[in-house]
Amino acid sequence: MPDMDGWSVLRALKADPVLHKIPVIMLTMVDDRTRGYSLGAVDYLTKPVDRELLHQALSRYYSAGNNSAVLLIEDDTEAREVMAHTLEKSGWVVSEASNGQKALDIMETTLPQLILLDLMMPVMDGFGFLEAMRARPEWRHIPVIVVTAKDLTENDRERLNGRVEEVLEKNAYSREDLLEHVREAIAACNISR
């Protein structure tokens, strides 16, 4: 590379407040993984690069198109906008619905890879949505994370048992926590398929 070597480019990317979260996969003739990882590389491949290893590395960090679609079902406009912004800023494509019925309508044409679901909503609440969604075999594989302010009763927990990946309490998680829960749920779903 003219003017900068790969190490300098990686250092500059990771120091930039806008670009620092972009995953960088090092492709180099120099076998210095420790240095690459310490500078912030997420993966490290030496040349000549094995095509299969490159494909695997790219697959781990690719987040565009239908493979990253999230359906956000939340009636509180402000909460929905904050979560949508957080996800979109990290490369996710977000569809939004203000109640369970609207979400079912969206799913007729666009299948998400993950659903973030509030429980207490007008028209059709989260429990009704889960019942309708899980009744459709083609939708059963989609992981659901409940994000709610509701104090769950024992009966609520029984109704959710086996139908959702996890339950997050609203306002009790950071932006990074939300993204990590989303990534983990999708990874677990991909492994189990």
C-alpha positions as CSV (number, residue, x, y, z in Angstrom):
1,M,0.0,0.0,0.0
2,P,1.4,3.4,-0.8
3,D,2.1,5.8,2.1
4,M,0.7,3.5,4.8
5,D,1.2,-0.2,5.6
6,G,-1.5,-2.5,6.8
7,W,-0.6,-2.0,10.5
8,S,-0.9,1.8,10.1
9,V,-4.3,1.5,8.4
10,L,-5.6,-0.8,11.1
11,R,-4.3,1.5,13.8
12,A,-5.9,4.5,12.1
13,L,-9.3,2.7,11.7
14,K,-9.3,1.7,15.3
15,A,-8.4,5.2,16.5
16,D,-11.2,6.8,14.5
17,P,-14.4,7.4,16.6
18,V,-16.6,6.8,13.6
19,L,-14.8,3.8,12.0
20,H,-13.5,2.0,15.1
21,K,-16.3,-0.6,15.2
22,I,-15.8,-1.8,11.6
23,P,-14.5,-5.4,11.8
24,V,-11.1,-5.7,10.1
25,I,-9.9,-9.0,8.8
26,M,-6.1,-8.9,8.2
27,L,-4.8,-10.4,4.9
28,T,-1.1,-10.3,5.0
29,M,2.2,-12.2,4.2
30,V,3.5,-11.4,7.7
31,D,2.5,-14.0,10.3
32,D,2.1,-11.8,13.3
33,R,-1.3,-12.6,14.7
34,T,-0.6,-11.3,18.1
35,R,0.2,-7.9,16.7
36,G,-2.9,-7.9,14.5
37,Y,-5.2,-8.9,17.3
38,S,-3.7,-6.4,19.7
39,L,-4.3,-3.6,17.2
40,G,-8.0,-4.6,16.9
41,A,-8.2,-7.1,14.0
42,V,-11.1,-9.5,14.4
43,D,-9.5,-12.2,12.2
44,Y,-6.1,-12.8,10.7
45,L,-5.3,-14.7,7.5
46,T,-1.9,-15.2,5.9
47,K,-1.2,-15.1,2.2
48,P,-1.7,-17.1,0.1
49,V,-5.2,-17.0,1.5
50,D,-7.3,-20.2,1.6
51,R,-10.6,-19.4,-0.1
52,E,-12.6,-21.4,2.4
53,L,-11.0,-19.7,5.4
54,L,-11.6,-16.3,3.9
55,H,-15.3,-17.2,3.2
56,Q,-15.7,-18.4,6.8
57,A,-14.1,-15.2,8.2
58,L,-16.3,-13.0,6.0
59,S,-19.5,-14.9,6.9
60,R,-18.8,-14.3,10.6
61,Y,-18.8,-10.6,10.1
62,Y,-21.1,-9.9,7.2
63,S,-24.2,-7.9,8.2
64,A,-26.0,-6.7,5.1
65,G,-29.1,-7.8,3.3
66,N,-31.7,-10.2,4.5
67,N,-29.3,-12.1,6.7
68,S,-29.5,-9.2,9.2
69,A,-33.1,-8.3,9.3
70,V,-34.6,-7.6,12.7
71,L,-38.3,-7.1,13.4
72,L,-38.8,-4.7,16.3
73,I,-42.3,-4.9,17.8
74,E,-42.9,-2.1,20.3
75,D,-45.8,0.3,20.9
76,D,-43.8,3.0,22.6
77,T,-42.6,5.2,19.7
78,E,-39.6,6.6,21.6
79,A,-38.3,3.2,22.8
80,R,-38.8,1.8,19.3
81,E,-36.9,4.6,17.7
82,V,-34.0,4.3,20.2
83,M,-33.7,0.5,19.7
84,A,-34.1,0.8,15.9
85,H,-31.3,3.5,15.8
86,T,-29.0,1.3,17.9
87,L,-29.5,-1.7,15.6
88,E,-29.3,0.3,12.3
89,K,-26.1,2.0,13.4
90,S,-24.6,-1.5,13.8
91,G,-25.6,-2.6,10.3
92,W,-28.9,-4.3,11.0
93,V,-31.9,-3.8,8.7
94,V,-34.9,-3.0,11.0
95,S,-38.6,-3.4,10.3
96,E,-40.9,-1.8,12.9
97,A,-44.4,-2.6,14.1
98,S,-46.4,-1.0,16.9
99,N,-48.4,-4.1,17.8
100,G,-48.5,-7.8,17.2
101,Q,-51.0,-7.7,14.3
102,K,-48.9,-5.2,12.3
103,A,-45.9,-7.5,12.9
104,L,-47.7,-10.5,11.6
105,D,-48.7,-8.5,8.5
106,I,-45.0,-7.5,8.0
107,M,-43.9,-11.2,8.3
108,E,-46.2,-12.2,5.5
109,T,-43.8,-10.4,3.1
110,T,-40.5,-10.0,5.0
111,L,-39.1,-12.7,7.2
112,P,-36.7,-11.4,9.9
113,Q,-33.7,-13.2,11.2
114,L,-34.7,-12.1,14.8
115,I,-37.6,-10.5,16.6
116,L,-37.4,-8.1,19.5
117,L,-40.8,-8.1,21.2
118,D,-42.6,-6.0,23.8
119,L,-45.3,-7.8,25.7
120,M,-47.8,-5.0,26.6
121,M,-49.2,-3.5,23.4
122,P,-52.7,-2.5,22.1
123,V,-54.6,-4.5,19.4
124,M,-52.5,-7.7,19.8
125,D,-50.1,-8.0,22.7
126,G,-46.8,-9.9,22.7
127,F,-48.4,-13.1,24.1
128,G,-51.0,-13.1,21.3
129,F,-48.2,-12.5,18.7
130,L,-46.2,-15.4,20.0
131,E,-49.1,-17.7,19.8
132,A,-49.9,-16.7,16.3
133,M,-46.3,-16.8,15.2
134,R,-45.4,-20.2,16.7
135,A,-48.6,-21.7,15.1
136,R,-46.9,-21.1,11.7
137,P,-44.3,-23.8,11.0
138,E,-42.3,-21.6,8.6
139,W,-41.9,-19.0,11.4
140,R,-41.1,-21.3,14.4
141,H,-37.3,-21.1,13.8
142,I,-37.1,-17.3,14.2
143,P,-35.6,-16.4,17.6
144,V,-37.5,-14.0,19.8
145,I,-36.1,-11.8,22.5
146,V,-38.7,-10.2,24.8
147,V,-37.9,-6.6,25.9
148,T,-40.4,-5.5,28.5
149,A,-41.0,-3.3,31.5
150,K,-43.7,-5.7,32.7
151,D,-43.1,-7.5,36.0
152,L,-43.6,-11.1,34.8
153,T,-45.8,-13.3,36.9
154,E,-45.2,-17.0,37.2
155,N,-48.0,-17.5,34.7
156,D,-46.3,-15.1,32.2
157,R,-43.1,-17.0,32.5
158,E,-44.9,-20.3,31.8
159,R,-46.5,-18.7,28.7
160,L,-43.0,-17.6,27.5
161,N,-41.2,-20.8,28.4
162,G,-39.8,-22.5,25.3
163,R,-41.1,-19.7,23.0
164,V,-38.5,-17.0,23.5
165,E,-34.7,-17.0,23.7
166,E,-34.6,-14.6,26.6
167,V,-36.3,-11.8,28.4
168,L,-34.6,-8.4,28.8
169,E,-35.9,-5.8,31.3
170,K,-36.4,-2.4,29.5
171,N,-33.9,0.2,30.5
172,A,-31.8,-2.4,32.3
173,Y,-29.3,-2.9,29.5
174,S,-26.8,-0.8,27.5
175,R,-26.6,-0.4,23.8
176,E,-23.8,-2.9,23.7
177,D,-25.8,-5.4,25.8
178,L,-28.7,-5.2,23.4
179,L,-26.4,-5.8,20.4
180,E,-24.6,-8.7,22.1
181,H,-28.0,-10.4,23.0
182,V,-29.1,-10.0,19.4
183,R,-25.8,-11.5,18.0
184,E,-25.9,-14.4,20.5
185,A,-29.5,-15.3,19.7
186,I,-28.9,-15.3,16.0
187,A,-25.6,-17.3,16.4
188,A,-27.4,-19.9,18.6
189,C,-30.2,-20.1,16.1
190,N,-27.8,-20.6,13.2
191,I,-25.9,-23.3,15.1
192,S,-29.1,-25.2,15.9
193,R,-30.3,-25.3,12.3
